[in-house]
Amino acid sequence: MKKNILDLTREELEQEVKPAFRAKQIYQWIYQKGAKSFEEMTNLPKAMRTELDEKFTIATPKILKVEQSRDGSKKYLLGLADGHTVESVLLPMKPEVRDNEGNIVKEAKYTVCVSSQVGCKVGCAFCLTAKGGFVRNLTPGEIVGQVLAIKEDNHIPANRRVNIVYMGMGEPLDNLENVAKAVKIFSDDHGLSISPRRQTISTSGLAPKIKKLGEMNLGVLLAISLHAVDDVLRQQLMPINKAYNIEAIMQAVRQFPIDQRKRVMFEYLVIKDVNDDLKAAKKLVKLLHGIKAKVNLIYFNPYPGSPFERPDEESVKRFQRYLLDHGILCTVRESKGLDISAACGQLREKSNACAI
């Protein structure tokens, strides 16, 4: 069976092809020129192209469905080689700016949210992805391929860098080796050249894996899906808290190497009448004392069958004001895609239901 060449770092590819400089050329063809076949790689000897074609494929996920929101965000359902599906999201961050003559003054900025697993083991009460259970980890190439497929579909030039967040389906640290490999592939100067500082890994709080990620010293940003400020509530929302409670997570975060210009992101999903009062805000301030933190408040996106509700704007703003007044950098994530399948796993779940 042929291997997917997207699964290989350039260093690994150098072990497969000789002389080693050919690996750079292959990387440039795939990641910078968008080659879909080895036959297109015209500066490689014919015999090498034939040999590569016998050993490898260039396999990116297939776009099965796209939902586009009025705000410009796009949610993708992507098909993998074995028939399983995952979701990815393209988020426009800043629009393109042109001068009076039509010349581009500022390029558009994008963030791509990628999945790391088919399904998820964590089983958060508010997450639709958990409903389908865990199937398998994604390979590095399947993670990288999500970005390649989305960039191509949106005509985003290869040299246009995007931000990457590992916040789609799955728990990235539960697939740490493959995610770390994807980080290296994304950041390779002969490939997409996306700096680790543009890559954010989000975790539900696997404390030992946070420690291990820190020891890898990849240079990525860290985001913690916190969502509650005491163990009782967090355990109800996130069963993983039984294994790694808030104190264990905070201890791992305090040891995590952070660039002096960056902060650890704490994601806080605001749910109406569950975790949106000032009592919770006060506990959060105390919890983050001494940590170079940024809190990102996220409106819960309702989906059919969920017992939770979206909070009202005033309660979220009040929560934010309290954190800001007490020295915690805090933003409210602008809700995107409310007119499409915004909740994580919703498009996949909807498509699976239609197939039954």
C-alpha positions in Angstrom: 0.0 0.0 0.0 1.3 3.4 -0.9 2.2 5.9 1.9 0.8 9.4 1.9 3.8 11.7 1.4 2.0 14.4 3.4 2.7 12.3 6.5 6.4 12.9 6.3 8.5 15.7 7.7 11.2 17.0 5.3 13.8 15.2 7.4 12.0 11.9 7.1 11.6 12.5 3.3 15.4 13.0 3.1 15.8 9.4 4.3 13.5 8.2 1.6 15.0 10.0 -1.4 18.6 10.6 -2.4 20.3 12.9 -2.8 18.7 14.7 0.2 18.2 18.1 -1.6 15.5 16.4 -3.7 13.3 16.4 -0.5 13.4 20.2 -0.6 12.3 20.3 -4.2 9.4 17.8 -3.5 8.3 19.9 -0.5 8.3 23.0 -2.7 6.3 21.3 -5.4 3.6 20.1 -3.0 3.3 23.0 -0.5 4.4 26.0 -2.6 3.3 25.1 -6.1 0.3 22.9 -5.3 1.4 19.9 -7.2 -1.1 17.1 -7.3 1.1 14.4 -8.9 4.8 13.5 -9.1 4.7 13.9 -12.8 4.3 17.6 -12.4 7.7 17.8 -10.6 9.6 18.5 -13.8 12.9 19.3 -12.1 13.1 15.8 -10.8 14.6 13.0 -12.9 11.9 10.9 -14.7 13.1 7.7 -13.0 12.7 9.4 -9.6 9.2 10.6 -10.4 8.2 7.0 -11.4 9.7 5.6 -8.2 7.9 8.2 -6.1 4.7 7.4 -7.8 5.1 3.7 -7.0 5.8 4.4 -3.3 3.7 7.4 -2.4 0.4 9.3 -2.9 -0.3 13.0 -2.5 -3.6 12.5 -0.6 -5.6 15.5 0.6 -9.1 15.1 2.2 -12.0 15.4 -0.2 -14.4 18.3 0.2 -17.8 16.8 0.7 -19.8 19.7 1.8 -19.3 23.4 2.5 -21.6 25.8 4.5 -20.8 29.5 4.2 -22.0 32.0 6.7 -23.1 35.6 6.0 -20.0 36.6 8.0 -17.7 34.9 5.5 -16.7 31.9 7.7 -16.9 28.5 6.0 -17.4 25.1 7.6 -16.1 22.1 5.7 -17.0 18.5 5.9 -14.0 16.6 4.6 -13.8 13.0 3.5 -10.8 10.9 4.4 -9.4 7.9 2.4 -11.1 5.3 4.6 -14.5 6.9 4.3 -14.6 8.7 7.7 -15.3 12.4 7.9 -14.0 15.4 9.9 -14.7 19.1 10.1 -12.5 22.1 9.4 -13.3 25.8 9.5 -12.0 28.8 7.6 -12.4 32.0 9.6 -11.7 35.4 7.8 -10.0 37.6 10.4 -9.3 40.8 8.5 -10.5 41.7 5.0 -8.3 42.6 2.1 -7.6 46.3 1.7 -7.0 47.9 -1.7 -6.1 51.5 -2.7 -7.9 53.7 -5.3 -6.0 52.0 -8.1 -7.0 48.6 -7.0 -3.6 47.6 -5.6 -3.6 45.4 -2.5 -2.4 47.5 0.5 -3.1 44.9 3.1 -3.7 41.2 2.5 -6.7 39.3 3.9 -5.9 37.3 7.1 -7.4 33.9 7.8 -7.4 31.3 10.5 -8.0 27.6 9.8 -9.4 25.5 12.5 -8.3 21.9 12.0 -9.4 18.5 13.5 -7.0 16.1 15.1 -9.2 13.0 15.5 -12.2 11.4 14.0 -14.6 11.8 17.0 -13.3 12.4 20.5 -12.7 10.4 23.8 -13.1 13.4 26.1 -17.0 13.4 26.1 -17.7 17.1 27.1 -21.4 17.5 27.9 -21.7 20.6 25.7 -19.9 19.2 22.6 -21.7 17.5 19.7 -18.5 15.8 18.5 -18.6 13.5 21.5 -22.0 12.1 20.4 -20.4 10.0 17.7 -17.8 8.6 20.0 -14.1 8.2 19.2 -13.0 6.4 16.0 -9.3 7.1 15.4 -6.5 9.6 15.4 -5.7 11.5 12.3 -2.3 11.1 10.7 0.0 14.1 10.3 -0.9 14.2 6.6 -4.6 14.2 7.3 -4.2 17.2 9.6 -1.9 19.1 7.1 -4.2 18.1 4.2 -7.1 20.0 5.7 -5.2 23.3 5.4 -4.1 22.4 1.8 -7.7 21.6 0.7 -9.1 24.8 2.3 -6.4 27.1 0.9 -6.9 25.6 -2.6 -10.7 25.9 -2.4 -10.5 29.6 -1.4 -7.7 30.4 -3.9 -5.4 31.5 -1.0 -1.9 31.6 -2.5 0.7 29.1 -1.2 2.9 31.9 0.1 0.0 33.5 2.0 0.4 32.4 5.7 -2.6 31.5 7.7 -3.1 31.0 11.4 -3.8 27.5 12.5 -5.8 26.4 15.6 -6.0 22.8 16.6 -9.5 23.3 18.0 -11.7 21.2 15.7 -12.9 17.7 16.3 -10.9 15.7 18.8 -8.4 16.4 21.6 -5.1 17.4 20.1 -3.0 16.2 23.0 -4.6 12.8 22.8 -2.9 12.6 19.4 0.2 14.5 20.5 2.9 12.7 18.3 1.0 13.3 15.1 -0.1 16.8 16.0 3.6 17.7 16.8 4.6 16.3 13.5 2.0 18.4 11.7 3.4 21.5 13.5 6.8 20.7 12.1 5.5 20.1 8.6 3.4 23.3 8.6 6.4 25.4 9.8 9.0 24.0 7.3 10.6 26.9 5.4 10.5 24.8 2.2 6.8 24.2 2.7 4.0 26.4 4.0 6.3 28.2 6.3 3.7 28.8 9.0 5.6 29.7 12.1 4.8 27.8 15.3 3.9 31.1 16.8 1.0 31.2 14.4 -0.2 27.7 15.6 -2.3 27.3 18.7 -2.9 23.9 20.3 -6.1 23.7 22.4 -6.5 21.1 25.1 -9.3 20.1 27.5 -6.6 19.7 30.1 -4.5 16.5 29.8 -2.0 17.7 32.4 0.8 15.1 31.7 0.5 15.8 27.9 0.7 19.6 28.5 4.0 18.9 30.3 5.2 16.7 27.5 4.2 19.3 24.9 6.2 21.9 26.9 9.2 19.6 26.9 9.0 19.3 23.1 9.5 23.1 23.0 7.8 23.4 19.6 7.2 27.1 20.1 3.4 26.8 19.7 0.8 28.7 21.6 -1.2 26.9 24.2 -5.0 27.2 24.8 -6.8 25.6 27.7 -10.5 24.8 27.4 -11.4 25.7 31.0 -15.1 26.4 30.9 -15.6 26.2 34.7 -13.8 27.5 37.8 -14.5 24.7 40.3 -14.0 21.0 40.0 -17.6 20.1 40.7 -19.0 22.0 37.8 -16.1 21.2 35.5 -16.5 17.5 36.2 -20.2 17.8 35.1 -19.3 19.6 31.9 -16.0 17.8 31.2 -15.6 14.3 32.6 -11.8 14.5 31.9 -11.7 16.6 35.1 -11.9 13.4 37.1 -8.5 12.4 35.9 -6.9 15.9 35.7 -8.5 18.5 38.0 -8.1 22.2 37.7 -5.2 22.3 40.1 -3.2 19.7 38.1 -3.9 21.7 34.9 -2.8 25.0 36.4 0.4 23.3 37.7 1.2 22.1 34.2 0.4 25.5 32.7 2.8 27.3 35.1 5.6 25.1 33.8 4.8 25.5 30.1 7.4 27.6 28.2 5.8 30.7 26.8 7.4 33.3 24.5 7.8 36.6 26.4 5.5 38.3 24.0 2.7 35.7 24.3 0.2 34.5 26.8 -1.5 31.2 27.6 -5.1 31.4 26.3 -7.9 30.2 28.5 -11.1 29.4 26.5 -14.2 29.9 28.6 -17.5 28.7 27.0 -20.2 30.9 28.5 -23.4 29.0 29.1 -26.6 30.6 30.3 -27.2 30.2 34.1 -24.4 27.7 34.4 -21.1 29.6 34.5 -22.0 33.2 33.6 -22.3 34.9 36.9 -19.9 37.3 38.7 -19.2 34.7 41.4 -17.5 32.6 38.6 -15.7 35.6 37.3 -14.2 36.3 40.8 -13.0 32.7 41.1 -11.5 32.9 37.7 -9.4 36.0 38.6 -8.1 34.1 41.7 -7.4 31.0 39.7 -5.3 32.8 37.1 -3.2 34.8 39.6 0.5 34.7 38.6 -0.1 33.3 35.2 0.5 35.4 32.0 -3.0 34.7 30.8 -5.6 35.8 28.3 -9.2 34.8 28.7 -11.3 34.2 25.6 -15.0 34.2 26.4 -17.1 32.2 23.9 -20.8 32.2 23.5 -22.3 28.7 23.6 -23.6 27.8 20.2 -26.9 25.9 20.7 -27.7 22.8 18.7 -30.8 20.6 18.6 -31.1 18.4 21.7 -28.7 20.3 23.8 -29.8 21.1 27.4 -27.7 24.3 27.4 -28.6 27.8 26.2 -26.8 30.7 24.7 -26.1 33.4 27.3 -27.4 36.9 26.9 -25.0 39.6 25.7 -25.2 41.7 28.9 -24.1 38.8 31.2 -21.1 38.1 28.9 -20.1 41.8 28.9 -20.5 42.0 32.7 -18.2 38.9 33.1 -15.6 40.5 30.7 -15.7 43.9 32.5 -15.0 42.2 35.9 -11.9 40.4 34.5 -10.6 43.5 32.8 -11.1 45.6 35.9 -9.0 43.0 37.8 -6.1 43.0 35.4 -7.0 40.0 33.3 -6.7 40.5 29.6 -10.1 39.3 28.3 -11.7 39.2 24.9 -15.1 38.0 23.7 -14.9 35.8 20.7 -17.1 37.2 18.0 -19.6 34.5 17.2 -19.3 33.3 13.7 -21.4 31.0 11.6 -24.6 31.2 13.6 -26.6 30.8 10.4 -24.8 27.6 9.6 -23.8 24.5 11.5 -21.7 26.5 14.0 -21.3 24.0 16.8 -18.3 21.7 16.6 -19.4 18.4 15.1 -22.8 19.7 14.0 -22.2 19.5 10.2 -20.8 16.0 10.5 -23.6 14.8 12.7 -26.2 16.3 10.4 -24.6 14.6 7.4 -24.4 11.3 9.2 -28.1 11.6 10.1 -29.0 12.3 6.4 -27.1 9.2 5.4 -29.1 6.8 7.6 
